[in-house]
Amino acid sequence: QVQLVESGGGLVQAGGSLRLSCAASKRTSSSTSYNYIMGWFRQAPGKEREFVASISWSGERTNYADSVKGRFAISRDNAKKSVYLQMNSLKPEDTAVYYCNAGTSMSGNYAGAYWGQGTQVTVSS
């Protein structure tokens, strides 16, 4: 079992930037290596949860939703057991609660079993 904690959300004006962080830690004594594909998802009020970005365990492969491609960048630091989402050129439609996920498929079509509590990102126009 993995515990995920997101941080870095907040209020920003359109065109601004935010950097989200997700710190992971094991909650059990399992010796399984922490090599999950990590991902970010978001959910706006009244809307379906949508995939944002994913990154392979090594960080060498990334994938992005078309809506954020070219504006967002996902990265990870396995030594720190953290994954990040750099969000640039933010738009009001980016407003949502952002969740990190462990065990994401690279395609973003499937989410893993482990979720953080979410961090609110609000972009004002």
Steps between C-alpha positions, in 0.01 A plus 500: 500500500621849412408829660494800267488863606458782250598860555559817303150589395357844539349799329671641194407738222460380145836471331676429826678190620483252784711201595323209665682244707401151605698326770466126537578266785429137571258427778579129528810292553489370144838467332356570156702755305339838453498501122146606426396688195378826648231726371300812557126524462263786560134546568299818476173536692218329316734351243662163447849428618746532216853388434766771494843340476698184571865412543684169495687381806832608351365834386608435143151479359219748548151541364260792508140569433452708189348778705822559694765394251762768457397679817548242775805290581511196724819387669608276784779460750511142617759574766247735658206276409333799344327590178443852377275681260623831366203691366562799277271729304214404726147551377172530690400161363793350688317572824448169679611283785819328394581150618815298469471129438733205535456218253372708210514352155721697266205562274304652786207274425534321833584624847679314773363421841685771689379860511596812684249724674510756221611860479283783373615704203296808420577714198331837486430681176 
